[in-house]
Every structure is written in structure tokens, then in C-alpha cells.
Amino acid sequence: MMAITTYEFIYLLPLLILGSAIVILIFFLLFNRISTQQTAMLAIFCLLLSLVSSTCIGYKIISGSDNDALILTNLAQNVDEVTDKPTEVTDDINDAATNEQMLPEMHTVELPPSMLNDGASIEDDIVRNKNVILTLFTIDGYGALYTSLILFLSIIVSTLAATWFKNEATHHDLFYLMVLFSALGATTLIYSSHLISFFIGMELLSIMVVGLVGYQYTQKYSLEAAIKYMVLSVISTSFLLMGIAFYYAATGELTFSGLSYQLSTLSSPSILLLLGVCLMLVGIGFKLSYVPFQLWLPDVYQGAPTCVCLLLNTIGKIAIFCAVARLFLLAPIVNNETIRIIMTIMAFCSIIWGNVFSITQHKIKRLLAYSSIAHLGYLLIALIAVQYQVLALETIGVYLIGYMLANICVLGVISLESCSNAKEDHDNDVDLYGLFWRRPIIALAMGIGLLSLAGLPLTVGFIGRFSLILLGVTAELWLLVGTVVIVSAFSLYFYLRLVIILFIKPDNMIKTNLTNTNISIFAKFKQIGINEVFIVGSALFIVFCGVYPKWLFNLVSIAQYLTPQ
């Protein structure tokens, strides 16, 4: 096994910080009882420290791209000069020997193999210098970007949970420990370039989600949701593990690059290989709740705390999807026509199912559960059209960032309106009546998030949806493109209905004293905490990226993935 140098050790700093934080928190829980507030502060500090390290690593990787390109150009020119003029050097030596002149002692220098090969090998060496390639992980701009998003979301979940637990005197240390474990599992997933690390990260994330879903077991439907998720998670894990075993039996490889090589060299895929891929798709389909593996999702969302729904809907989905996208980008799985047809059917059914069943929902969490089925169905188009790598990566990045910001706005507001000592969270649509007249700031932010989920113009949701349609047209996926266009117009009903509910003035509001009402409304603008800052900031980013999306495309395009060697 290849040894890890100090240089490579630094690039694994986000994982090491999260692991160290977990060990420290377990030590405090075992030997020194600390309060819930202190536990939350420790968890948030460690997540913030890991976020800073991940951002610095990403900046270091991305900022070195221009310098590496310049070095690559100079090296290629020097090699071309040496290889294009070998005869001139030979002629000079022969002339000197003919004239019986004393030749000076010549010191030969052995060039590295990369200097003697073509430009592609030189480019590979430059890429290796700015990225770290290990057996289980690949540290590149792609991983640094989505790891930073995951850690940022973990901080938001922790702050929302602290507000959600504010009315309870009991200790909730284990909650933040499980949040750290889930962040570690998600980070492992994103950096994984090996099916073993892929499996470990996915299971670490899934096990923690089981505990988080059923954490507040006194609430209605909580234990039911935890049991359903646990049973179906075990079933999906069995399918995924069996698929990996068949995959290994057919190709003899577990690394993503090895799978790419084996699949590209095989003349025709074997039955064992196709069976392994299909079993892996079943396991991944359960985790991402694609049709027909989606029936558990609404019940789990309804029974879980709202902050845990945010974690499951963003951290869980983004981490798994990014890891699957890296696998599909490197291993040409969708080149097989059978697999391509299966994924097209899954995407089509998920889009239809998610939008149709969202119409009848009156609970916001159940509505967002069905909505997530549809949105992940949209994103499956990018995996089917994965041969257009740059466009597919940009589409995935823009869509996931917009989806993340919209969920922060919607689920963050519901979490602020709820508390842990109630029987269930205030996620009914009737609970949102007149929210603007009670809390105008977060009501506006929630409205912007709903409009972004609907894909209306001037929001980042529209930019992501348009990029997805453009990618589908480029790949000639006409059935899926037509479905997205029609269903997007169809889905405006249940999103706009919630937006209207936010601004309906309640009947019991005093209408005679308009001055006092306006004073009370403006007084609400002063009640801004850290959670309100996150929610309002996400809403502002939704509008800013919808009006000026160029910088977002630049961010996603420079955070490219690296092919592991």
C-alpha cells in the first residue's frame, strides 16, 4: 500500500478535524458531563474549522490551475524543441570528431520518463502535483467544493437544532455527535474514488440518519419513521454490497479508475457485470428515493424533526449524488443501452410521481419529500447525459447549489416555527397563514425559496432548470426534456399556493389600529438571530445568482474532478 506523505496528509485535514472532534466529544460525554449549549458550540466550532480548511484546500487547488497550465505549455515547447531537432546535435558531434578536435567531457543527465513521453504524460504529472491521489480518496476541486457545502449545511443544521431544543432542560449531546458523524460520512463519500470508501461513507451517513430521525421519539410518528428508514436502509445496503461483489467478480477492480479501464476494454459486458450494475442502481435508488424505491420517503420526513429533514434532504442527497456522479463520470456505465434505458425510465417515473403526489399534500415536509423525488429525477438527466462531462458537471453543480439554498429557506423557517416539546412540528399549511404579518423577514425568504423550487425566472432554480434542459437537448433526451418542461409548469400550482398562504392576512388581526400594526411589523425586523441570517442570506443568494449567474458557473467550472490514477 502506498504510504501517505505529509503533503498528502494535509489535504485530508477536513476528515481529520471531523474525526478528532468526534473523539473529543465522546471523551467529554464519557468523563465530563457538559451542557447541550457547550456541546453545540464545540460541534459548530469544529465544523467551522473543517469548513475553513476545506475552503483553503480548494482555493489552493484552484489557484494553482493557471500556473500549472503555464508550466505545462513551457514544458511542452521545450520537449518539442529537443525532439524536433535531434539531427543538428548529431551533426555537430560528427563534425568535431572528423576534424580531430578535442571533445569536452559530456555529462549526461537522465530525463524523467514523463519528459520523454508525449504531452499527455506531462499533463498527468502536472495534475498530480496540484492534486492528491490516494487509494481510497481523490482530493480535487470537485471534492473541495461539495465538501465545503456539506460542512456549511451541517453548521446550519446544528444552529437550527439549538433553537429547536431551546425549551427543553434535558441534555441533547448525542444529537450533535451524530451530526458530526453524518458530516464525516458525507465528506468521505464526496472524496471517495474507491467502492470501499464509497460504501463506508454511505453507511456511516445512513446509520447516523436513523438515529437522528428517531431522536425525538416522544413526537408523533418519530419511531415509525426511524424503523421504516432503518429496515429499508438495511435492504438497500444488501443490494449495494451484492452489486459491488458482482462488479468485482466481473472486472477484478474496485477503484473508479480501474472500473473505467475494465469497462472501456471489454468488448461486450458480461451478464454478471450487468447484474452487478443493476443491483448497485437498486441500492443507490433507495438512498436517493428514485421510483420505484421512494415509498419510505414521505413517512420518514413527516416523523423526523425539521432540522433533520434539512440534513436528509440536502446533506444526504448531495453527498450521495456527487459520489455517484464521480463514479459515472469515470466509469462509462451509461454507455450500455440497457442501463441507459433503465435510468431513463427511473428519471421519467420519478419526475411524474413526485409532482403528481405533491398536489394533494397539506404538510410541508411531505410536500418537500415528494418534491425531492422530482428534483432528483431532474438531476438523473445529467447522469444519463454524462458523456458531455463539462456541461454535465456545471449543470449538477448549479442545480444542487440552488436546491440547497431553497431548502434552507423553506425548512429553516419551519424549524424556527417549531419546538422539540410539541407533539409534531408546525409544518401544516394552515400554520403558515399570515406568516408575513408575524415574521415578515423569514416569510419573504421562504417565499423566495418556494419560487426557486418552482423554477421561476430571476431565481437560481430557473438557471439550474434551464441548464438541465439545455443538457438534455444536447444529449437528445427528448422524452425527458419534454417531461421536465410540461411538469415544471404543472408544479407551479402547489408552490404558488404556499406562497399565497404566506401573505394572507389573518381574520383575527386588528385592522382598526394600522399604526400600531405597522410598528409591530417593523419591530419584527429587529428580531434577527444567526438562523435568520442564514435563511435571509440564502434567499439573497437565490436572487443574486438568478440575476447574475456567471460567477456561479465560474465557481462550478473551475472545481473540476480529477481522474484517479
GIGI-V757702 format. One line per field, one symbol per residue. phi: phi as a letter, one per 40 degrees, with the letter a starting at -180 (. if undefined). A space follows every 10 residues. Layout:
phi = ???
This chain:
phi = .ccccccccc cccdcccccc cccccccccc bacbcccccc cccccccccc cccccccccc cccccccccc cccccccccc ccccbccccc cccccccccf ccccccbcbc ccdccccccc cccccccccb bbbbccbbca cccccccccc cccccccccc cccccccbcc cbcccccccc cccccccccc ccbacccccc cccccccccd cccccccccc gccccccccc cccccccccc cccccccccc bgbbcccccc cccccccacc cccccccccc ccccccccfc ccbbcccdcc ccccdccccc cccbcccccc cccccccccc bccccccccc cccccccccc cccccccccc cbbccccccc cccccccdcc cccccccccc cccccccccc cccccccccc cccccccbac cccaccbccc cccgccccbc cccccccccc ccccgccgbc cccccccccc cccccgcccc cccccccccc cccccccccc ccbccccccc bcbccccccc cccccccbbc cccccccccc cccccccbcc cccccccccc cbccc
